[in-house]
Amino acid sequence: MTIRTFASTACTIFCYAYSSAVNKKNQSNLIRAHIKVRGIVQGVGFRPFIYNLAKLYDLMGWIYNSSEDVTIEVEGSRNAIASFKSDIITKAPPMSHIADLSIDFLKPAGYESFEIRDSIAEAGKYQLISPDSATCIDCIRELFDPEDRRYRYPFTNCTNCGPRFTIIDSMPYDRPRTTMKNFIMCPQCYAEYQNPADRRFHAQPNACPVCGPVVELVSRNGARIPCKDPVLQASTFLKEGAIVAIKGLGGFLLACDATNALAVTLLRQRKRRMWKPFAVMVNSIETAKEHCDISLKEEELLCSTAVPIVLMKWKTDSSIVEAVAPRQKYLGLMLPYSPIHHLIVSDSCIPLVMTSGNLSEEPIAKDNDEALLRLHDIADYFLIHNRDIYSRYDDSVAMVEGGESQILRRARGYAPYPIQLNFQCRQILACGAEIKNTFCLTRDNYAFISQHIGDMENIETLEHFQSTIDLYKNLFNVDPELIAYDLHPDYLSTRYARELEEAGAKTIGILHHHAHIASCMAENGINSPVIGVVLDGTGWGNDGNIWGGEYVVADYNSFTRSAHLEYLPLAGGDTATKRPYRITAGYLLSLLGDKALDKAISLSPQYYNRFNGESTESFHSALSPTECKIIKQQIQKKINTPQTSSMGRLFDAVSALIGVREVIDYEGQAAIELEMAAHALEEHSDIGSYPYAIVDSDGMQIIKLADLFSAIIEDIAGKQPRESIAMKFHRTVANMSVDICRHLSEQTGIKKVALSGGVFQNRLLLRQLTALLEKDGFHVITHRLVPCNDGCISLGQAVIANFSG
């Protein structure tokens, strides 16, 4: 052996020994972390996020989706894993939501790379699902870039945006379990899908013009309209005054030019929706500010990934015609939330009415053939596509009050994300109410409230209700052990529950107004008793009467009705709710007698004047002598005159009495227009209120209304402006509610007051009552995450059933 050979061999031995020593030292610093992440972590770019994060910190291991969570194993230094865990929480993708992260440390396994493994389906497990999300900035940029291969492609999306809930039929979230399963990705799309560095990595709806869904324009009889760009042609038709049905994320929307009074009126006539406000879509926040006064919170809500319709103060110089929202001071605006909407508002350059593709009170149409069948008498043209919608999905509606957003209709962008409860809940199905129905499924500490189902008044809505229950049970693996329902015997949701009971299911009936208060408590994490103020239109009471002006002491286990508006007759039952002048007549007869009714009728023609440039029937002309005679007989003989304590009906009665609205076209119209009249004098602090009396009847506080109506009639006789009367009435309702809350607080020591019920969609009353209660030292609890209207009932039913069923 030569000296050089010896030296070389010695060096090799030395280097090997040194390397082994270093590796042993490094190996001693390695740890393996087993991490489970729960929440919305599938279909939101979570796996590529973790993949790139692992690469950043030089960690080895793997990640996969399961039916319950995302499971991760990483191996590396303690410092690297600590930074990795921190970044998971603080830098997660925008559509994700981490509800829980657990970590266990194990001995190193010797991983040599980091890989994304195939998803694993696990029996009995469930995963949270992302709502559909508005198109992200990157996809919008591509959509309008002539050099991009997805230029003007109506279905562009990535892991940060696009359809989710509306295309899923089961979990875990992979393409074969979505309505995209029949579209085979082209090589370019597949390369994006497979590239962890690409934002479309494992984006399940990924597609392009070569391999993805296509859009086409057809006439109302289904004939294809030849054109190079169907979206551009549809925009041209809209500018010409046509009505176009557009297939969106969760169903069809009916669109027309919101600045064209003839087009809007035609849509109203065809849709049979003559007065109810329409929503409007505009192309940008800058355009939105041309039509509404927008606060920072409202702008934040408009621009959120949920992109709800936001009700905001309507500018008087807006070019959007009054026919879009007759007699309203608030306009519902939204921004485009899908590529097809971005294109159509950009091409048309006009604000567009965007209203649900249905006849009044039917479910939104979702399939092409269904839309052509149901909407061919409404729309002139149909912009359709071949990406199927698995679940119907209306637009959500929200407002901002007291600096906080409040959901009025919870659907696109919010459902099916659950309400997180601060207690464990059994597996329960709560069937909700009749109007503005939602249902709720619970398990663990989650309440999965459905998207807005609608008014349960026809077989189509019932079928939508049933099919969506089946979907939610499948997605979240819920097998209800208990069914909760409203005590009203005629609700379709109640009949559904009773049919399940006949089939052997365990059921429990829940008082409507108890459910209202329990839902408000649950979403706010309140477990102690509260004073509840529940003001709405209709709710079945346990004495067989119709409740709706209720003041209670309640928690999840108990409900004590402590005060209410006095019972008054609804002359004609349901007929009266559609003709508020009948409510007025019945109330006046019961409270003040024939002479007061005759006086109100005689004053009506003098008092009646034009309101917002639009004339309607007066109380005098609406109530004919023959009908007046019939109502008197009904009251005297108690024929079809159910008794009600409803605050909603009281608003209706006052609205009709002062000539604001005598006959309604949609639920709540008379009360809403009364609020709009009052808003004119909102800043006038010198306007007083009306008298009322509170009497004790065997421990129950009864609010007596004779003095209130008598004073209103005197104001009419004195030719006081209806705006003044409307404002005084609002302040009266706020005052009487504070008086009752003070009394109940003195009795119970409770200082928390929960406000619920559809009447609290009236932001003027909500504002006034909240201010008075807080001034009096009360902690006021209101709805934020679920509607204050009957859309919250299912949540309340579920939590009550959990504690008492």
RAGI-V691059 format. One record per backbone hydrogen bond with DSSP energy under -0.5 kcal/mol. NH is the residue of the N-H (numbers start at 1). CO is the residue of the C=O. If there is no record, write none. Layout:
nh;co
NH;CO
NH;CO
This chain:
nh;co
6;2
7;3
8;4
9;5
10;6
11;7
12;8
13;9
14;10
15;11
16;12
17;13
18;14
19;15
20;16
21;17
22;18
23;19
24;20
25;21
26;22
27;23
28;24
29;25
29;26
30;26
30;27
31;76
32;106
33;74
34;104
35;33
35;72
36;102
37;70
38;100
40;97
41;39
49;45
50;46
51;47
52;48
53;49
54;50
55;51
56;52
57;53
58;55
59;54
60;75
61;113
62;73
63;115
64;71
66;69
67;120
70;37
71;64
71;69
72;35
73;62
74;33
75;60
76;31
78;29
81;77
82;78
83;79
84;80
85;81
86;82
87;83
88;84
89;85
90;86
91;87
96;93
97;40
99;38
99;97
100;38
102;36
104;34
106;32
115;61
117;63
117;115
120;65
125;122
127;475
128;39
133;162
134;305
135;337
140;136
141;137
142;138
143;139
144;140
145;142
146;144
148;145
151;148
152;143
153;150
154;152
156;153
158;161
159;199
161;158
162;133
165;130
167;164
168;164
168;165
169;177
170;177
174;172
177;174
178;175
179;167
181;178
183;180
184;182
185;183
190;186
191;187
192;188
193;189
194;190
195;191
195;192
196;194
198;195
201;198
202;193
203;200
204;202
206;203
212;208
216;384
218;382
219;223
220;380
222;219
225;217
226;224
233;229
234;230
235;231
236;232
237;233
238;234
239;235
240;236
241;238
242;237
244;255
245;381
246;244
246;253
247;383
248;246
248;251
252;365
253;246
254;355
255;244
255;253
256;353
258;256
258;351
260;257
261;259
264;260
265;261
266;262
267;263
268;264
269;265
270;266
271;267
272;268
273;268
278;324
280;332
281;352
282;334
288;284
289;285
290;286
290;287
291;287
291;288
292;288
293;313
294;292
295;293
299;295
300;296
301;297
302;298
303;299
304;301
307;304
308;301
309;396
310;333
311;398
312;310
312;331
313;293
314;329
315;291
318;315
321;258
324;321
325;322
328;325
331;312
332;278
333;310
333;331
334;280
336;282
340;154
341;338
342;338
343;339
344;340
345;341
346;342
347;343
348;344
349;345
352;281
353;256
354;279
355;254
357;252
358;356
360;271
362;359
365;357
371;367
372;368
373;369
374;370
375;371
376;372
378;375
379;375
380;243
381;243
382;218
383;245
384;216
384;382
386;214
388;179
388;386
390;166
390;388
391;166
393;250
397;409
398;309
399;406
400;311
401;399
401;404
404;401
406;399
407;784
408;397
409;397
411;409
412;394
414;411
415;411
417;414
419;447
420;418
421;419
421;445
425;444
428;426
428;442
429;482
430;428
430;440
431;484
437;434
437;454
440;430
441;448
442;428
443;446
444;425
446;443
447;419
448;441
448;446
449;447
450;439
452;410
453;437
454;437
456;434
456;454
457;455
462;458
463;459
464;460
465;461
466;462
467;463
468;464
469;465
470;466
471;467
472;468
473;469
474;470
475;471
476;472
478;473
479;477
480;478
481;427
482;427
483;506
484;429
485;508
486;432
487;510
491;488
495;491
496;492
497;493
498;494
499;495
500;496
501;497
502;498
503;499
504;501
505;500
508;483
510;485
512;540
515;511
516;512
517;513
518;514
519;515
520;516
521;517
522;518
523;519
524;520
525;522
526;521
527;525
530;554
531;752
532;530
532;552
533;754
534;532
534;550
535;533
535;756
536;534
536;548
539;547
541;545
544;541
546;643
547;539
547;545
550;534
551;563
552;532
553;560
554;530
555;558
560;553
561;559
562;551
562;560
563;551
564;701
565;549
565;645
566;703
568;644
570;642
571;569
572;570
572;640
573;570
575;572
576;573
577;573
578;574
578;575
579;575
581;662
582;579
583;579
584;580
585;581
586;582
587;583
588;584
589;585
590;586
591;587
592;588
593;588
593;589
597;593
598;594
599;595
600;596
601;597
602;598
603;599
604;600
605;601
607;603
608;604
611;614
612;610
614;611
622;618
623;619
624;622
628;624
629;625
630;626
631;627
632;628
633;629
634;630
635;631
636;632
637;633
638;634
639;634
640;638
644;568
645;546
647;536
647;548
648;536
650;646
651;647
652;648
653;649
654;650
655;651
656;652
657;653
658;654
659;656
660;655
661;655
664;578
669;666
672;668
673;669
674;670
675;671
676;672
677;673
678;674
679;675
680;676
680;677
681;678
682;679
684;681
685;683
687;684
690;728
693;704
695;693
695;702
697;695
697;700
700;697
701;562
702;695
702;700
703;564
704;693
704;702
709;705
710;706
711;707
712;708
713;709
714;710
715;711
716;712
717;713
718;714
719;716
720;715
724;721
725;721
726;722
727;723
728;724
729;725
730;726
731;727
732;728
733;729
734;730
735;731
736;732
737;733
738;734
739;735
740;736
741;737
742;738
743;739
744;740
745;741
746;742
747;743
748;744
749;745
753;779
754;531
755;781
756;533
756;754
757;788
759;535
760;535
760;757
761;758
762;759
763;761
766;762
767;763
768;764
769;765
770;766
771;767
772;768
773;769
774;770
775;771
776;772
777;774
778;773
779;751
780;778
781;753
792;789
793;790
795;792
796;792
797;793
798;794
799;795
800;796
801;797
802;798
803;799
804;800
805;801
